[in-house]
């Protein structure tokens, strides 16, 4: 079964949305082998991005308050990009449906239980993926905030 679009906050919520739509949990769990959630963000131009020391607010947003000299990057604009960004990048989260997740869905477990299990099995969340793209200089804090990143997703 392939779904092209289902409006949810993350991959785990997509499974819950299907059940909320009236599809029996056993049908959902037996039909799905994986769920991908994504957001698109602008990529910084590699030719002109400018490094700077992160502000206390940016450190807090990224969960890096203790890092003294955290270096981030900002758009500048050049002949290659005009405004500091060039191209787009997907922030993604991939949840692989294994037997344990099938059982959790069948028993109508909470979204938090599903998420915690998936993370425990190695799922990289949208938030983690977004933070990594900021830390490696691919994008900015502003871009991940525009994509729907919220502090409540960190908890």
N, C-alpha and C positions, 0 to 999 in steps of 0.2 A: 504494500500500500504506500503510495507516495502522495504527500500533501504539499501543495506548492506554497500555500500561505495559511497561517492560523495566527491570529493576532494575540500574542501572549508576551509576558515579560521575559521569559526564558524557556529553555527546553523542557524543564520539569513541569512548568505550568501548562504546556501544551497537552501533556497526558491528562492532567486534571481537567482541562477545558473540554476534551473529548468526552470524558465521563459526565461532566456538567451538562453537556449537550444531549444527554440521554442515552449514550452508547454504553452498553453493559461493560463493566470493567474487564470481564474475561475476554470480551471481543477486542477491546483495546489492547490488552496485554498480549494476546495471541497474534495480533496483526502487525504490531510495530516491532521493528528490530533496532531502530535508532531515531533520534530526534535532533535536528540541528536548529539552533537559534542564532540569528545574526543581526548585526547593526552595521551600517556603513559609516565610515568616518573619513575625513580628509587626511591625506598623507602630507607631511611636511616636505618641502622641496629639499632634496639632499644637497643642492648646489648653494643654497643661501640660508639654511636654518641657522639660527644664532643661539649659542649656549648661554645660560644664565643660572644663577643660584635660585633654587626654588624658594618661594615665600612660605611662611609658616602655614598659611591657609592651604596652599598646594600640597605641602607635606602632610597635613591633616587629611585632606581628601584622598591622598594616595596611601595613607596608613604608614607613612614613613617619618613620623614626628621626631624620632631619635637620631635620624641621619643629619649630621651637622651641615655638610656641604653637598647636598643633593643637587646634581646638575640636571636641568631640563632644557628643552629647546623651544624656540619661538619662531614664528614665521617672519620673514623680512621682505621678500620680494626681490626678484632679479629678472634678467632678460629671458631666462628659461621658464619662469612660472608667472611673473607679473605681480603676484600677491602673496607668495610665501608657501603656497600649497601646490602640489602636483600629483594628481591621481587620488584614488580612494583605496581603502583597505577595509576588509571585513573584520569586525570583532565577532568571534563566534564561540559557541558552546555546543559541544557534541555529547549527547547522553546515549550511551549504548545500552540497549535493553537486554539484560541478562535474566536468568531464572529468578533471582532474588527480587529484582524490580518487578517482574511479572507477578510474583506472589504479593508484593506490597501493593500493587495496583489492584489485584483481585480482592484483597482484604480492605480496600478503600483507605489505605494509609494516607496520612496528611502529606501535603506538598513538602513540608519541612523534613519528614522522614525520608521521602524519596530523594530529595536534594542531598541530605546528609549521607545517605547510602552511596549515591552516585559520586559525590565528592570523595568519599572514603575509597572508592574504587578507581580514583584518578581523574575524574572529570574536571577540566579546567573551566571555571565559570566565566560568564561574560565579563564580570567585574575584574577577575584576575587577568583575563586576556587584555582588557582595556588598559589596566595599570601597567602591564608588561610593555605594551606598545608606547606608552608615555615614557617609561623608564629607559627604553632603548632608543628613544629619539625619533620614533616613527610618526608620532602625533603629539597633540597638546592636551593639557588638562581641559581646556575650553572645549575641545572637540569631543572628548569623552562625556563631558557634562551635557553637551547638545544631543548626544546619542541616547540619553536616557539614564545614564549612570547616576545613582543616588546613594547617599550615605547609608540608607536603610538596607541596600543590597549587600553591604559589607558585613552586616551582623549575622 
